Amino acid sequence: MEAGLMTITVVVALVFAEWYPALAFLLSGGLTASVGLGAKRYFAEAPEPRMKHGMIIAASGWFCVALFGAIPFLLTAYLTPPAVMATYVESAPAGTYETVTMFGVESRSSLVYFRDPLHAFFESMSGWTGSGLTMAVHEPTLPRAVQWWRSFIQWVGGVGVIVLTTAILARPGSGSYALYRSEAREEKIHPSIISTVRTVWKIFVLYTVLAVLAMFVAISLSDYGSRLPAWRAFWQALNHAMTGLSTGGFSVTDNSIATYDSPLIETVLLPIMALGAIAFPIHYGILSNRDAEPLWEDLQTRWLFVLFAAGIVVLSLQNAVAVTAAFEAANYAGLQTVGLSAAQTTAVRDSAFQWVSALSCTGFQSSGIGDWTAGGKLLVSVAMVLGGAAGSTVGGIKIIRAYTIGRGIVWQFSRVFLPESAVVTANINGRSLSRNEMEREFSEAAIVSLLWVVLLVASSIVLVNVAGPEFGYADALFEVASAQGNVGLSTGITGPSMSPLAEAMFLFNMWVGRLEIIPILVFGRSLIYGLNPR
């Protein structure tokens, strides 16, 4: 499946006459197809996977997909001569981009960074998991084929590469449900898993088309976009629509969405990011019944909108009170008429966009968050840890899990005042749960969330010790929450100059965050003890 995606990218490279990237993707696709088809033939008689096998397939499969996905980055960087790399930045004024030397090659193109295998692996893992943290300091200096590959793998990875494989290649009764659940998904639209994932992809493609059109209009009407040729405006709209809807966050501009400095583009992106954070069964219910009631009737979606609104207010107050140099003076939406200063209106605008970007785990950036106060960074970190709805494209702990823990705590406390013989039930999202069912739901949510937070804290302690004296603990916690929550916002720590230890740790954080820990633990246990219980 991945080799097929690489073959599509060869066509993109040929369209833009990028011969060296075309060769790199062709070789990468050939190698990937050889391994994949060889494994398929070797294990043709393997029995249908059970749940533990599904988890191991998901964990090892996502790791290998990211590993093979790094090959095009690496080969493109090595096959492209420095003179050709220079053509990717030749239209930029002298001094716009710094010259970088990587493994003996000097260039102003960020493609040169991918000559480092760790950087290439990092970019691939970040793309497939929808994290959005990048080693490409200046995205416009990359070949179009590489820009497309970054967006393409985020678009596919947002729904799930194993889900895509299941939709196209799986046959009924082939263990598809075990694979579906192993990729941190349980919600079904149809009784058949294969029908469910095909419907998910139909919805996703429809939304992508609409998002591309909306972004093209918005970019064309912006000051920045009005100076671009129509094809470049469409190219940027296509890439940002794909990575916005998949809540991935990769960009093809130098400074993410801040490049445009356009309230219109930011406003158009808000519903696109929100759509990616809503569970697919809710989208199906709305589209099939032409009824918007599920937006409020569904517990997760209702709380998502409540958290959007409440978070925007709280973060706006925080940043409006603690205005820093990150907020340039501008009269956004006429807010100066209610007594706010020009800088405070910009703080409100940036806070609204960054909160939705963080809670939806998209990672588009419209402000220099590294210049925010620690309070603003910590609030955004909370949003990245929480994430949106289960069954969507987001990372994080998920709203339903946080809600279950909250209800479970209240439920456990209320039981103290009841006799042991009392019949205690709990209602969650329209389901009436018995005592045993509630204890199981609460325990599962609490265990996953606890492991998630323990890894978050441990990783942030490591990072704060290797990130440099200019970064504090709030910066380190923010960066780890972004990596593990598969978000992509950054305070400036992540980049080619970061510690190799931190970069390798982030690879693990992104991998764990995408699969919600348990499949990784099952995979690790199988490496040590095998598949048989002990």
URCORJO-V735426 format. One record per pair of residues at least 4 apart in sequence whose ideal C-beta (glycine too) atoms are under 8 Angstrom apart, sorted by the first residue. I is the first residue (numbers start at 1). J is the second residue. Records with the same first field share a line. If there is no record, write none. Layout:
I: J + J
//
This chain:
1: 5 + 36 + 161 + 164 + 165 + 168 + 169
2: 6 + 32 + 36 + 65 + 68 + 69 + 161
3: 7 + 29 + 30 + 32 + 33 + 36
4: 8 + 29
5: 9 + 152 + 153 + 156
6: 10 + 25 + 26 + 28 + 29 + 32 + 72 + 149
7: 11 + 25 + 26 + 29
8: 12 + 152
9: 13 + 25 + 72 + 145 + 148 + 149 + 152
10: 14 + 22 + 25 + 26 + 29 + 145
11: 15
12: 16 + 144 + 145 + 148
13: 18 + 19 + 21 + 22 + 25 + 143 + 144 + 145
14: 18 + 22
16: 143 + 144 + 145
18: 22 + 143 + 144 + 145
19: 23
20: 24 + 76 + 79 + 80 + 81 + 84 + 143
21: 25 + 72 + 76 + 79 + 80 + 143 + 145 + 146
22: 26 + 145
23: 27 + 75 + 79
24: 28 + 72 + 75 + 76 + 79 + 80
25: 29 + 72 + 75 + 76 + 145 + 149
26: 30
27: 31 + 71 + 75
28: 32 + 68 + 71 + 72 + 75
29: 33
30: 34
31: 35 + 68 + 71
32: 36 + 68 + 71
33: 37
34: 38
35: 39 + 68
36: 40
37: 41
38: 42
39: 43
40: 44
48: 173 + 174 + 175 + 178
49: 53 + 54 + 57 + 175 + 178 + 179
50: 54 + 175 + 178
51: 55 + 178 + 181 + 182
52: 56 + 522 + 526 + 531
53: 57 + 175 + 178 + 531
54: 58 + 175 + 178 + 179 + 181 + 182
55: 59 + 182 + 518 + 519 + 522 + 523
56: 60 + 519 + 522 + 523 + 526 + 531
57: 61 + 162 + 179 + 182
58: 62 + 162 + 179 + 182 + 183 + 515 + 519
59: 63 + 182 + 511 + 515 + 519 + 520 + 522 + 523
60: 64 + 523
61: 65 + 161 + 162
62: 66 + 128 + 129 + 161 + 162 + 511 + 514 + 515
63: 67 + 511
64: 68
65: 69 + 128 + 161
66: 70 + 121 + 124 + 125 + 128 + 129 + 511
67: 121 + 124
69: 73 + 124 + 125 + 127 + 128 + 153
70: 74 + 117 + 120 + 121 + 123 + 124 + 125
71: 75 + 120
72: 76 + 146 + 149
73: 77 + 114 + 119 + 120 + 123 + 124 + 146 + 149
74: 78 + 114 + 115 + 117 + 120
75: 79
76: 80 + 111 + 114 + 143 + 145 + 146
77: 111 + 112 + 113 + 114 + 115 + 120
78: 115
80: 84 + 85 + 111 + 143
81: 85
82: 86 + 105 + 106 + 107
83: 87
84: 88
85: 89 + 107 + 108 + 109 + 111 + 112
86: 90 + 107 + 108 + 109
88: 109 + 111 + 141 + 142 + 143
89: 96 + 97 + 108 + 109 + 138 + 140 + 141
92: 96 + 97 + 108 + 140 + 141
97: 108 + 109 + 138 + 141
98: 108
99: 106 + 107 + 108
100: 106 + 107 + 108 + 110 + 112 + 113 + 496
101: 105 + 106 + 112
102: 107 + 112 + 113 + 115 + 116
103: 115 + 116
105: 112 + 115
106: 112
107: 111 + 112
108: 141
109: 138 + 141 + 142
110: 135 + 136 + 137 + 138 + 139 + 141 + 142
111: 136 + 141 + 142 + 143 + 146
113: 119 + 135 + 136 + 137 + 496
114: 119 + 120 + 123 + 135 + 136
115: 119
116: 120 + 496
117: 121
118: 122 + 500 + 503 + 504
119: 123 + 135 + 496 + 503
120: 124
121: 125 + 507
122: 126 + 133 + 135 + 503 + 506 + 507
123: 127 + 134 + 135 + 136 + 150
124: 128 + 153
125: 129 + 131 + 507 + 510 + 511
126: 131 + 132 + 133 + 134 + 250 + 488 + 510
127: 131 + 149 + 150 + 153 + 154 + 157 + 248 + 250
128: 153 + 154 + 156 + 157 + 161 + 514
129: 157 + 395 + 486 + 510 + 511 + 513 + 514
130: 154 + 157 + 158 + 246 + 247 + 248 + 249 + 361 + 393 + 395 + 486 + 488 + 514
131: 248 + 249 + 363 + 395 + 482 + 483 + 486 + 487 + 488 + 510 + 513 + 514
132: 154 + 243 + 248 + 249 + 250 + 362 + 363 + 486 + 487 + 488 + 489
133: 363 + 482 + 483 + 488 + 490 + 494 + 506 + 510
134: 139 + 150 + 250 + 488 + 494
135: 495 + 496
136: 142 + 150
137: 495 + 496
138: 142 + 254
139: 147 + 150 + 250 + 251 + 252 + 253 + 254
140: 252 + 253 + 254
142: 146 + 147 + 150
143: 147
144: 148 + 235
145: 149
146: 150
147: 151 + 239 + 252
148: 152 + 239
149: 153
150: 154 + 243 + 250
151: 155 + 238 + 239 + 242 + 243 + 248 + 250 + 252
152: 156 + 242
153: 157
154: 158 + 242 + 243 + 246 + 248 + 249 + 250
155: 208 + 242 + 243 + 245 + 246 + 248
156: 161 + 164
157: 161 + 246 + 248 + 514
158: 204 + 245 + 246 + 247 + 248 + 276 + 393
159: 163 + 164 + 197 + 200 + 201 + 204 + 246 + 393
160: 164 + 183 + 185
161: 165
162: 166 + 179 + 180 + 182 + 183
163: 167 + 180 + 183 + 185 + 197 + 200
164: 168 + 197 + 201
165: 169 + 170 + 179
166: 170 + 176 + 179 + 180 + 193 + 194 + 197
167: 194 + 197 + 198 + 200 + 201
170: 174 + 176 + 179 + 193 + 194
172: 176 + 192 + 194
175: 179
176: 180 + 193 + 194
177: 181 + 193
178: 182
179: 183
180: 185 + 193 + 196 + 197
181: 185 + 186
182: 515 + 519
183: 515
184: 390 + 514 + 515 + 516 + 519
185: 390 + 391
186: 390 + 391
187: 279 + 280 + 281 + 390 + 391
188: 193 + 196 + 281
189: 195 + 196 + 199 + 200 + 280 + 281 + 284
190: 195 + 196 + 199
191: 195
192: 196
193: 197
194: 198
195: 199
196: 200
197: 201
198: 202
199: 203 + 280 + 284
200: 204 + 280
201: 205
202: 206
203: 207 + 280 + 283 + 284 + 287
204: 208 + 245 + 280
205: 209
206: 210
207: 211 + 245 + 275 + 283
208: 212 + 241 + 242 + 245
209: 213
210: 214
211: 215 + 241 + 242 + 244 + 245 + 272 + 275
212: 216 + 234 + 237 + 238 + 241 + 242
213: 217 + 237
214: 218 + 241 + 268 + 272
215: 219 + 236 + 237 + 238 + 240 + 241 + 244 + 265 + 268 + 269 + 272
216: 220 + 233 + 234 + 237
217: 221 + 268
218: 222 + 225 + 237 + 262 + 264 + 265 + 268
219: 224 + 225 + 228 + 233 + 236 + 237 + 260 + 265
220: 225 + 226 + 230 + 233
221: 225 + 226 + 264
222: 226 + 260 + 262 + 264 + 265
223: 227 + 261 + 262
224: 228 + 259 + 260 + 261 + 262
225: 233 + 236 + 260 + 262 + 265
228: 232 + 233 + 236
229: 233
230: 234
231: 235
232: 236
233: 237
234: 238
235: 239 + 252
236: 240 + 252 + 253
237: 241
238: 242
239: 243 + 250 + 251 + 252
240: 244 + 251 + 252 + 257 + 269 + 364
241: 245 + 272
242: 246 + 248
243: 248 + 249 + 250 + 251 + 362
244: 248 + 249 + 269 + 272 + 273 + 276 + 362 + 364
245: 272 + 273 + 275 + 276 + 393
246: 276 + 393
247: 273 + 276 + 277 + 360 + 361 + 362 + 363 + 388 + 392 + 393 + 394 + 395 + 486
248: 362 + 363 + 488
249: 256 + 357 + 362 + 363 + 364 + 365 + 487 + 488 + 489
250: 488
251: 256 + 257 + 259 + 364
253: 257 + 259 + 260
254: 259
255: 259 + 365
256: 364 + 365 + 366
257: 265 + 266 + 269 + 353 + 364 + 365 + 366
258: 365 + 366 + 367 + 368
260: 265 + 266
262: 266
263: 267 + 332 + 333 + 349
264: 268
265: 269
266: 270 + 349 + 353 + 366
268: 272
269: 273 + 353 + 364
270: 274 + 352 + 353 + 356
271: 275
272: 276
273: 277 + 356 + 357 + 360 + 362 + 364
274: 278 + 304 + 308 + 356 + 360
275: 283
276: 360 + 362 + 388 + 392 + 393 + 394
277: 304 + 359 + 360 + 361 + 387 + 388 + 389 + 392 + 393 + 394
278: 282 + 283 + 295 + 300 + 301 + 304 + 388 + 389 + 392
279: 283 + 298 + 300 + 301 + 389 + 390 + 391 + 392
280: 284 + 391 + 392
281: 285 + 391
282: 286 + 294 + 295 + 298 + 300 + 301 + 389
283: 287
284: 288
285: 289 + 291 + 294
286: 290 + 291 + 292 + 294 + 295
292: 296
293: 297
294: 298 + 301
295: 301 + 302 + 305
296: 301 + 302 + 305
297: 302
298: 302 + 429
299: 303 + 400 + 403 + 428 + 429 + 430
300: 304 + 388 + 389 + 390 + 391 + 398 + 399 + 400 + 403 + 429
301: 305 + 389
302: 306
303: 307 + 399 + 403
304: 308 + 359 + 388 + 389 + 399
305: 309
306: 310
307: 311 + 359 + 383 + 386 + 399
308: 312 + 355 + 356 + 359
309: 313
310: 314
311: 315 + 355 + 359 + 379 + 383
312: 316 + 351 + 352 + 355 + 356
313: 317
314: 318 + 379
315: 319 + 351 + 352 + 354 + 355 + 376 + 379 + 380
316: 320 + 347 + 348 + 351 + 352
317: 321
318: 322 + 351 + 373 + 375 + 376 + 379
319: 323 + 327 + 347 + 348 + 350 + 351 + 372 + 373 + 376
320: 340 + 344 + 347 + 348 + 351
322: 373 + 375 + 376
323: 327 + 341 + 343 + 344 + 347
324: 371 + 372 + 373
325: 371
326: 350 + 367 + 368 + 369 + 370 + 371 + 372
327: 343 + 344 + 346 + 347 + 350 + 367
328: 343 + 346
329: 341 + 342 + 343 + 346
330: 342 + 345 + 346 + 349
331: 335 + 336 + 342 + 345
332: 345 + 346 + 348 + 349
333: 345 + 349
335: 340 + 344 + 345 + 348
336: 340 + 341 + 342 + 345
340: 344 + 345 + 348
341: 345
342: 346
343: 347
344: 348
345: 349
346: 350
347: 351
348: 352
349: 353 + 366
350: 354 + 366 + 367
351: 355 + 376
352: 356
353: 357 + 364 + 366 + 367
354: 358 + 365 + 366 + 367 + 369 + 380 + 489
355: 359 + 379 + 380 + 383
356: 360 + 362
357: 362 + 363 + 364 + 365 + 366 + 487 + 489
358: 362 + 363 + 380 + 383 + 384 + 487 + 489
359: 383 + 384 + 386 + 387 + 388
360: 388 + 394
361: 384 + 387 + 388 + 393 + 394 + 395 + 396 + 485 + 486 + 487
362: 487 + 488
363: 482 + 487 + 488 + 489
364: 488
365: 369 + 488 + 489 + 490
367: 372
368: 372
369: 376 + 377 + 380 + 478 + 489 + 490 + 491
370: 475 + 490 + 491 + 492
372: 376 + 377
373: 377
374: 378 + 472 + 474
375: 379
376: 380
377: 381 + 474 + 475 + 477 + 478 + 491
378: 382 + 474 + 477 + 478
379: 383
380: 384 + 478 + 489
381: 385 + 474 + 477 + 478 + 481
382: 386
384: 396 + 478 + 481 + 482 + 485 + 487 + 489
385: 396 + 397 + 452 + 453 + 456 + 481 + 485
386: 396 + 397 + 398 + 399 + 402
387: 394 + 395 + 396 + 397 + 398 + 399 + 485
388: 392 + 394 + 396 + 398 + 399
389: 394 + 398 + 399 + 400
390: 398 + 399 + 400 + 401
394: 398 + 486
395: 484 + 485 + 486 + 487 + 513 + 514
396: 485 + 486 + 487 + 513
397: 401 + 402 + 448 + 449 + 452
398: 402
399: 403
400: 404 + 429
401: 405 + 445 + 448 + 449
402: 406 + 445 + 449
403: 407 + 428
404: 408 + 428 + 441 + 442 + 445
405: 409 + 442 + 445 + 446 + 449
406: 410
407: 411 + 426 + 428 + 442
408: 412 + 438 + 441 + 442 + 445 + 446
409: 413
410: 414
411: 415 + 424 + 426 + 438 + 442
412: 416 + 442
414: 418 + 424
415: 424
418: 422 + 424
423: 435
424: 435 + 438
425: 432 + 433 + 434 + 435 + 438
426: 432 + 433 + 438
427: 431 + 432 + 433
428: 433 + 438 + 441
433: 437 + 438 + 441
434: 438
435: 439
436: 440
437: 441
438: 442
439: 443
440: 444
441: 445
442: 446
443: 447
444: 448
445: 449
446: 450
447: 451
448: 452 + 516 + 517 + 518
449: 453
450: 454
451: 455 + 517 + 521
452: 456 + 484 + 516 + 517
453: 457
454: 458
455: 459 + 484 + 509 + 512 + 517
456: 460 + 477 + 480 + 481 + 484
457: 461
458: 462
459: 463 + 480 + 483 + 484 + 505 + 509
460: 464 + 473 + 476 + 477 + 479 + 480 + 481
461: 465 + 476
462: 466 + 501 + 502 + 505
463: 467 + 476 + 479 + 480 + 493 + 502 + 505
464: 471 + 472 + 473 + 475 + 476
466: 499 + 501 + 502
467: 471 + 475 + 476 + 479 + 493 + 498 + 499 + 502
471: 475 + 476 + 491 + 492 + 493
472: 476
473: 477
474: 478
475: 479 + 491 + 492 + 493
476: 480 + 493
477: 481
478: 482 + 489 + 491
479: 483 + 490 + 491 + 493 + 494
480: 484 + 506 + 509
481: 485 + 487
482: 487 + 488 + 489 + 490 + 494
483: 487 + 494 + 506 + 509 + 510 + 513
484: 509 + 510 + 512 + 513
485: 513
486: 510 + 513 + 514
490: 494
493: 498 + 502
494: 498 + 506
498: 502 + 503
499: 503
500: 504
501: 505
502: 506
503: 507
504: 508
505: 509
506: 510
507: 511
508: 512
509: 513
510: 514
511: 515 + 520
512: 516 + 517 + 520
515: 519 + 520
517: 521
518: 522
519: 523
520: 524
521: 525
522: 526
523: 527
524: 528
525: 529
526: 530 + 531
529: 534
//
